[in-house]
Amino acid sequence: MAFLIAVQLGSGDWQAHVVAHPSSSFCGDIDVIGRRVPSWRFIEAWEGVRKDDAVRLAQTLKGAPKTQRRQLILEHAKGLRLSARGGTLLEL
């Protein structure tokens, strides 16, 4: 199972990443489509994304309009187990 990770950037925008094997901080991890998880102001991570759905989900959320991205993340998180939530990771 992979993790759906939602990060709120310093600008207030949200990004979504799907990571197969996350570290404890998530920051700097590489997602299933090759993007690095950036430093974040707020983060939520849900466990339970099926590996065969991981790439499709990551591409879908990456292409979502900024104004709809947070809502789409929450819709896709339904049925997954919240495994992390926190705020303010300072840039390393």
Rosetta blueprint (number, residue, H / E / L):
1 M L
2 A E
3 F E
4 L E
5 I E
6 A E
7 V E
8 Q E
9 L L
10 G L
11 S L
12 G L
13 D L
14 W E
15 Q E
16 A E
17 H E
18 V E
19 V E
20 A L
21 H L
22 P L
23 S L
24 S L
25 S L
26 F L
27 C L
28 G L
29 D L
30 I E
31 D L
32 V L
33 I L
34 G L
35 R L
36 R E
37 V L
38 P L
39 S L
40 W L
41 R L
42 F E
43 I E
44 E E
45 A E
46 W E
47 E E
48 G E
49 V E
50 R L
51 K H
52 D H
53 D H
54 A H
55 V H
56 R H
57 L H
58 A H
59 Q H
60 T H
61 L H
62 K H
63 G L
64 A L
65 P L
66 K H
67 T H
68 Q H
69 R H
70 R H
71 Q H
72 L H
73 I H
74 L H
75 E H
76 H H
77 A H
78 K L
79 G L
80 L L
81 R E
82 L E
83 S E
84 A E
85 R E
86 G E
87 G E
88 T L
89 L L
90 L L
91 E L
92 L L
